[in-house]
Amino acid sequence: MERIQAERIILGIDPGTTVMGYGVLRVIGNKAECITLGIIDLRKIKDHYLSLKKIFEEVIKLIDTYKPDELAIEAPFFGKNVQSMLKLGRAQGVAMTAALTREIPIAEYAPLKIKMAITGNGNAAKEQVSDMLCRLLKLDATKLPKELDATDGLAAAYCHFLQANRPTSDKKYHGWKDFVSKNPDKVN
């Protein structure tokens, strides 16, 4: 008798104050597929507070449309411009609040961790992340949005998928000698 594997939907968000990227993954067992990706374009909104309202409304629409089980969101990185960082943090907070109002659990990932999970290089360019996602998820690069924020949102979701599917161990080891001393039966 074949066991039916539960489906999970992961919404990934790359927060932004002018362009916010998103991607939605469907996960069945250890396989992930892209349902959609895109952007929330905020460039025409001149008032920062109205941008925040738009972010909230659009994230709620995404949640109501795709019914995600989890939200994976990129954490703001520490830059030199404090005002930009504050605005980005607000955008992230509003997106998180939208998820919380629908009782969706949130996982936050540093940009370096997301890039490392997707490409193996924490300093990878956005183009490299996009290219690798196309390979991993069998996406047609010619049909992707031109804004790389969309694939960055998808990358957050895929990073979360990889983290959730990673085998874990309750045992913690501090080097090879520690492993050998705790597992003598596994070493000849």
Secondary structure, DSSP 8 states (H G I E B T S, - for coil): ------EEEEEEEE--SSEEEEEEEEEETTEEEEEEEEEEE-TT---HHHHHHHHHHHHHHHHHHH--SEEEEE-----S-HHHHHHHHHHHHHHHHHHHHTT--EEEE-HHHHHHHHHS-TT--HHHHHHHHHHHHT--GGGS-SSTHHHHHHHHHHHHHHHHTS---S---SSHHHHHHH-GGG--
